[in-house]
Amino acid sequence: MEQLQHLPGVGPKTAQRLALHILKRSEDEVKALANALMEAKQQVGYCSVCFHLSAEPVCEICRTPSRDSQTICVVADSRDVIALEKTREYRGKYHVLGGLISPMDGIGPEQLHIQPLIRRVKQQNIAEVIMAISPSVEGETTTLYVGHLLKHFTKVTRIAFGLPMGGDLEYADEVTLARALEGRRELD
Amino acid sequence: MEQLQHLPGVGPKTAQRLALHILKRSEDEVKALANALMEAKQQVGYCSVCFHLSAEPVCEICRTPSRDSQTICVVADSRDVIALEKTREYRGKYHVLGGLISPMDGIGPEQLHIQPLIRRVKQQNIAEVIMAISPSVEGETTTLYVGHLLKHFTKVTRIAFGLPMGGDLEYADEVTLARALEGRRELD
């Protein structure tokens, strides 16, 4: 129970429920879970190109030749790659920064994978870098910092902020509405 | 209690709570509430220019000369005007359609205040019409229908759809993420 409580979102009660569940299962089943955890930890590392989680030295996305290698989508975390892949809209490559610039938490640009990104952009023929980072204070700082570094070498864009789909104007917060107005586009 | 249950969001329990509360208050207090309801109903109508709720024949927004009269923001409902006013970002005028085109509910373009909008755009010197309508099926239909009618006379834009402020990429639905990617803009 003590160990389980270190997992995110697991408090004392959930830990107890999980522990009791494990005690009820057969030894083989518990071994399978324990082995899966160890194997994942031992085998999954980071892609040497884009820093996405990968069991291979270079991840599957980087290895897929049919993907547009002239576009790099920059995200904070591997979770964001997974979220964007689910849209099935994006066919370029990624670059995972491994976090956001946050002086409050002692995270500076040097702790993130920014230098490898600049090297990628300098060495390869990159047509566009899309900054796909959440609009928090840390996210804005990171987008502007990385954007300004890359602007000399390629076109840098950022994802749109505005009304979410299914969102109602009435329920949108004021900042979102202001951004939606500011970011308006001509109707095709 | 029966009458109170006709109010939106008021079920039998809330109606009972409200009714018991009213019985506890003094007759003067109840009269004040009843009069306020009647007065609101009798005095508040629609602005003859923009169809926003107004106690005067022409609403305060339409009457304010310092507001940009060359920009019209088209919304479905008076609630949207109130939401947009709260942002304090928009300084133009409005036009309230009074609903959305919805064949399923038997609401066609002729039931909405679309003709008066076209007249406004034709007769006045309008530089831009901003369609600020929620991205539902009915919203899209209405935006495209009205947009196409107005495009011959003026520039028509629509508000941005994308990640809401404070929104995390990971928690955004796939359609919102796809729209955010599609609507990306060059970093200044």
Contacts between the chains, C-beta under 8 A, distances in Angstrom:
chain1	res1	chain2	res2	distance
A	73	B	181	8.0
A	75	B	169	6.9
A	76	B	169	7.7
A	77	B	170	7.6
A	79	B	169	7.7
A	79	B	170	4.8
A	80	B	169	4.5
A	80	B	170	6.3
A	83	B	169	5.3
A	83	B	170	5.2
A	83	B	172	6.9
A	83	B	177	6.3
A	84	B	169	7.3
A	84	B	177	6.2
A	84	B	181	7.3
A	86	B	174	5.3
A	86	B	177	7.7
A	87	B	174	4.7
A	87	B	175	7.9
A	87	B	177	4.8
A	87	B	178	4.3
A	87	B	181	7.0
A	88	B	174	8.0
A	89	B	177	7.7
A	89	B	178	4.3
A	89	B	181	5.7
A	89	B	182	7.0
A	90	B	181	5.9
A	130	B	181	7.1
A	130	B	184	5.7
A	131	B	187	6.7
A	132	B	169	6.5
A	132	B	180	7.6
A	132	B	181	7.1
A	133	B	169	7.6
A	134	B	163	6.8
A	134	B	166	8.0
A	134	B	167	6.5
A	134	B	168	5.1
A	134	B	169	5.4
A	135	B	163	6.3
A	135	B	165	5.4
A	135	B	166	7.1
A	135	B	167	7.1
A	136	B	166	6.8
A	143	B	187	7.3
A	144	B	187	7.7
A	147	B	187	4.3
A	151	B	187	7.0
A	155	B	186	6.6
A	156	B	186	7.0
A	156	B	187	4.6
A	157	B	184	4.3
A	157	B	185	6.1
A	157	B	186	5.3
A	157	B	187	6.4
A	158	B	184	6.0
A	158	B	185	6.4
A	158	B	187	5.4
A	159	B	162	6.1
A	159	B	163	6.3
A	159	B	180	4.1
A	159	B	181	5.7
A	159	B	183	7.4
A	159	B	184	5.1
A	160	B	160	5.1
A	160	B	161	6.7
A	160	B	162	3.2
A	160	B	163	7.3
A	160	B	179	6.8
A	160	B	180	4.8
A	160	B	181	7.9
A	160	B	182	7.6
A	160	B	183	3.2
A	160	B	184	6.0
A	160	B	185	6.7
A	161	B	160	6.7
A	161	B	162	4.9
A	161	B	163	5.3
A	161	B	164	7.3
A	161	B	165	6.5
A	161	B	180	7.4
A	162	B	159	6.1
A	162	B	160	3.2
A	162	B	161	4.8
A	162	B	162	4.3
A	162	B	163	7.7
A	162	B	164	7.6
A	162	B	180	8.0
A	162	B	183	7.3
A	163	B	134	6.8
A	163	B	135	6.3
A	163	B	159	6.3
A	163	B	160	7.2
A	163	B	161	5.3
A	163	B	162	7.7
A	163	B	164	7.2
A	164	B	161	7.4
A	164	B	162	7.6
A	164	B	163	7.1
A	164	B	164	4.9
A	164	B	167	6.8
A	164	B	172	6.7
A	164	B	173	7.2
A	164	B	176	4.5
A	165	B	135	5.3
A	165	B	161	6.5
A	165	B	173	6.3
A	165	B	175	4.3
A	165	B	176	4.6
A	165	B	179	6.3
A	166	B	134	8.0
A	166	B	135	7.0
A	166	B	136	6.7
A	166	B	173	7.5
A	166	B	175	7.9
A	167	B	134	6.5
A	167	B	135	7.1
A	167	B	164	6.8
A	168	B	134	5.1
A	169	B	75	6.9
A	169	B	76	7.7
A	169	B	79	7.7
A	169	B	80	4.5
A	169	B	83	5.3
A	169	B	84	7.3
A	169	B	132	6.5
A	169	B	133	7.6
A	169	B	134	5.4
A	170	B	77	7.6
A	170	B	79	4.8
A	170	B	80	6.3
A	170	B	83	5.2
A	172	B	83	6.9
A	172	B	164	6.7
A	173	B	164	7.2
A	173	B	165	6.3
A	173	B	166	7.5
A	174	B	86	5.3
A	174	B	87	4.7
A	174	B	88	8.0
A	175	B	87	7.9
A	175	B	165	4.3
A	175	B	166	7.9
A	176	B	164	4.5
A	176	B	165	4.6
A	177	B	83	6.3
A	177	B	84	6.2
A	177	B	86	7.7
A	177	B	87	4.8
A	177	B	89	7.7
A	178	B	87	4.4
A	178	B	89	4.3
A	179	B	160	6.8
A	179	B	165	6.3
A	180	B	132	7.6
A	180	B	159	4.1
A	180	B	160	4.8
A	180	B	161	7.4
A	181	B	84	7.3
A	181	B	87	7.0
A	181	B	89	5.7
A	181	B	90	5.9
A	181	B	130	7.1
A	181	B	132	7.1
A	181	B	159	5.8
A	181	B	160	7.9
A	182	B	89	7.0
A	182	B	160	7.6
A	183	B	159	7.4
A	183	B	160	3.2
A	183	B	162	7.3
A	183	B	183	7.3
A	183	B	185	6.9
A	184	B	130	5.7
A	184	B	157	4.3
A	184	B	158	6.0
A	184	B	159	5.1
A	184	B	160	5.9
A	185	B	157	6.0
A	185	B	158	6.4
A	185	B	160	6.7
A	185	B	183	6.9
A	186	B	155	6.6
A	186	B	156	7.0
A	186	B	157	5.3
A	187	B	131	6.7
A	187	B	143	7.3
A	187	B	144	7.7
A	187	B	147	4.3
A	187	B	151	7.0
A	187	B	156	4.6
A	187	B	157	6.4
A	187	B	158	5.4
